[in-house]
Amino acid sequence: MNESSKEPTYDMGANVSDSASEASQPTAAVSEQSLLEKLVMATIEEKKAARRSRNIGRGIWLVIALLVGWAMFGKGCSGKGGNSVSAHTAVVEIKGEIADGADASADNIVGAMRTAFAEPNAQAVVLLINSPGGSPVQAGIINDEITRLKLKHKKPVYAVVEESCASAAYYIAVAADKIYVDKASIVGSIGVLMDGFGFTGIMDKLGVERRLMTAGENKGFLDPFSPQTAPHKAYAQAMLNQIHQQFITAVKNGRGARLKETPETFSGLFWSGQQAVTMGLADELRSLDGVARDVVKAEELIDYTQRENVAEKLAKRFGASIGEGAVKAMRSEAQQIR
């Protein structure tokens, strides 16, 4: 064939390569733009998380500050306290266990009584009691302070019993000028106890050996995993007898000639309010309102009881754990946000 009849030929390689290169350029640009957007969004989210974490921390500290402030300025008498300008009957509640750190601790009760006795418009102080007892040490402190405040302020103090006034609670009540009860109240239990458990028999059966090392022959006294020795038992009993005698002395000093002592009076038994009146452990059957109205002659009741409010409890709880708990909470929240 002659040259004029030959079909033209084309080099397609270069053209195809150029076209592919041109097509890939927009795709690469889109990928770079998408990556850049993701980086920007990640940075923004990280800043948001950090800001939220700071806000949470500030919020926690603000709540703590408010609670502490409330605790500081809201603490004290739950009633009007010394703000009353009229004659009234001051009330101090003794409820629950009498123990250090409890609502009915010597610190709380004595503080409330001092405020009540010092108030000129308080015509008398009434101890409103509903307690099964507790620490003889705390009760003794309160008993002594009642005696001191009565002499200092020349103001009467009465005990009004609700459901129970037993053991350490009665130790406190006998310092009052008079004790008023309900006919069904539980009164008495003039005794002292020391309780515990011994596990030596069970340990022997299980083949468990107690390895107790002490410096001082009596340092393991009352160890529940060691046998109780006769000298230790005698020592503990002598101590209980001494504390019991202190209790008996307080009752006799407080009740005086009104007490109709029997062999069972100081045996640790308890009686109904009606029986207590007959035995001279209490004076009359009256309620709080009846005492304020008929005995004190001041019907208005004002509560001087010192109570640990909710803010104080929360503040203490926060204070005990803020060093670790709050930090963990903030870190956990920040991680969840991210």
FENHUUR-V52222 format. One record per residue. N is the residue number from 1. PSI is psi in degrees with one decimal (none if undefined). Layout:
# FENHUUR-V52222
N | PSI
N | PSI
This chain:
# FENHUUR-V52222
1 | 147.0
2 | 166.3
3 | -32.0
4 | -20.9
5 | -9.2
6 | 140.0
7 | 142.3
8 | 146.2
9 | 152.3
10 | 144.2
11 | 97.3
12 | -16.2
13 | -48.5
14 | -40.1
15 | -41.0
16 | -43.2
17 | -42.5
18 | -41.5
19 | -41.8
20 | -39.1
21 | -43.1
22 | -34.5
23 | -31.0
24 | -21.8
25 | -46.0
26 | -37.3
27 | -44.1
28 | -39.5
29 | -41.1
30 | -41.6
31 | -43.2
32 | -40.3
33 | -40.7
34 | -42.4
35 | -41.6
36 | -41.0
37 | -40.5
38 | -40.7
39 | -41.7
40 | -44.8
41 | -39.1
42 | -40.4
43 | -42.5
44 | -44.7
45 | -37.2
46 | -40.7
47 | -38.1
48 | -42.9
49 | -43.6
50 | -40.4
51 | -40.5
52 | -40.4
53 | -43.1
54 | -40.9
55 | -39.3
56 | -44.6
57 | -44.4
58 | -38.6
59 | -41.9
60 | -46.4
61 | -34.3
62 | -42.4
63 | -43.4
64 | -43.4
65 | -41.7
66 | -41.8
67 | -42.6
68 | -41.7
69 | -43.1
70 | -41.8
71 | -40.5
72 | -43.8
73 | -15.1
74 | -5.0
75 | 151.2
76 | -144.8
77 | 139.4
78 | -22.0
79 | -154.0
80 | -23.2
81 | -134.6
82 | 10.1
83 | -6.0
84 | 141.0
85 | 3.8
86 | 162.0
87 | 136.9
88 | 170.6
89 | 122.3
90 | 133.5
91 | 132.9
92 | 116.8
93 | 138.9
94 | 95.1
95 | 143.2
96 | -165.6
97 | 136.9
98 | 104.1
99 | 157.1
100 | 130.0
101 | -11.4
102 | 169.9
103 | -38.9
104 | 51.5
105 | 161.5
106 | -37.2
107 | -47.5
108 | -45.8
109 | -46.1
110 | -41.8
111 | -42.9
112 | -41.4
113 | -40.6
114 | -41.3
115 | -43.4
116 | -44.1
117 | -34.8
118 | -14.9
119 | 117.8
120 | -32.4
121 | -4.8
122 | 113.3
123 | -24.8
124 | 161.9
125 | 127.3
126 | 125.0
127 | 110.2
128 | 107.8
129 | 132.5
130 | 84.5
131 | 140.5
132 | -4.7
133 | -156.4
134 | -134.8
135 | 126.5
136 | -25.9
137 | -49.7
138 | -41.6
139 | -39.8
140 | -39.2
141 | -44.6
142 | -43.0
143 | -47.0
144 | -38.6
145 | -35.0
146 | -46.3
147 | -43.3
148 | -45.4
149 | -35.6
150 | -44.0
151 | -37.2
152 | -44.5
153 | -7.5
154 | 45.4
155 | 134.3
156 | 150.5
157 | 132.0
158 | 150.3
159 | 129.1
160 | 121.1
161 | 132.5
162 | -110.7
163 | -47.5
164 | 149.3
165 | 80.9
166 | 154.0
167 | -119.6
168 | -30.6
169 | -38.8
170 | -31.7
171 | -39.7
172 | -44.4
173 | -33.5
174 | -13.0
175 | -13.7
176 | 159.2
177 | -37.9
178 | 152.5
179 | 123.5
180 | 137.5
181 | 165.1
182 | 154.6
183 | -23.8
184 | 6.2
185 | 155.0
186 | 121.4
187 | 142.1
188 | -125.8
189 | 53.6
190 | 87.8
191 | 176.8
192 | 141.7
193 | 157.2
194 | 115.8
195 | 164.5
196 | -170.4
197 | 153.7
198 | 130.2
199 | 16.8
200 | -40.2
201 | -45.6
202 | -40.4
203 | -38.5
204 | -40.7
205 | -34.3
206 | -6.9
207 | 28.3
208 | 127.7
209 | 127.7
210 | 121.3
211 | 90.8
212 | 123.4
213 | 130.1
214 | 156.4
215 | 103.9
216 | 122.1
217 | -23.1
218 | 10.3
219 | -26.7
220 | 18.5
221 | 129.5
222 | 16.5
223 | 122.6
224 | -14.6
225 | 5.2
226 | 147.6
227 | 144.5
228 | 125.4
229 | 156.9
230 | -43.3
231 | -39.0
232 | -41.4
233 | -41.7
234 | -39.1
235 | -45.6
236 | -40.9
237 | -39.2
238 | -39.2
239 | -41.8
240 | -41.2
241 | -39.3
242 | -45.7
243 | -38.0
244 | -40.5
245 | -36.4
246 | -41.7
247 | -47.3
248 | -42.9
249 | -42.0
250 | -40.0
251 | -45.9
252 | -39.9
253 | -38.4
254 | -41.6
255 | -28.4
256 | -135.5
257 | -14.0
258 | -22.9
259 | 124.1
260 | 86.6
261 | 137.7
262 | 169.8
263 | -20.6
264 | -9.1
265 | -43.9
266 | 26.6
267 | -8.0
268 | -2.7
269 | 161.0
270 | 159.9
271 | 167.1
272 | 163.9
273 | -38.8
274 | -43.0
275 | -38.2
276 | -37.6
277 | -42.7
278 | -36.8
279 | -6.4
280 | 9.6
281 | -21.8
282 | 168.0
283 | -51.9
284 | 167.9
285 | 107.1
286 | 153.6
287 | 175.4
288 | -47.6
289 | -38.5
290 | -39.7
291 | -44.0
292 | -41.0
293 | -47.9
294 | -26.3
295 | -53.8
296 | -29.2
297 | 31.7
298 | 96.5
299 | -25.9
300 | 126.9
301 | 129.7
302 | 126.9
303 | 120.1
304 | 5.4
305 | 133.8
306 | 122.6
307 | 146.8
308 | 110.5
309 | 173.6
310 | -38.3
311 | -41.5
312 | -42.5
313 | -43.3
314 | -39.3
315 | -40.4
316 | -40.8
317 | -42.7
318 | -43.4
319 | -33.1
320 | -25.7
321 | -1.5
322 | -33.3
323 | -29.9
324 | -47.7
325 | -45.0
326 | -39.8
327 | -43.7
328 | -40.2
329 | -42.7
330 | -41.2
331 | -41.1
332 | -41.0
333 | -41.1
334 | -39.7
335 | -38.3
336 | -37.4
337 | -41.3
338 | none
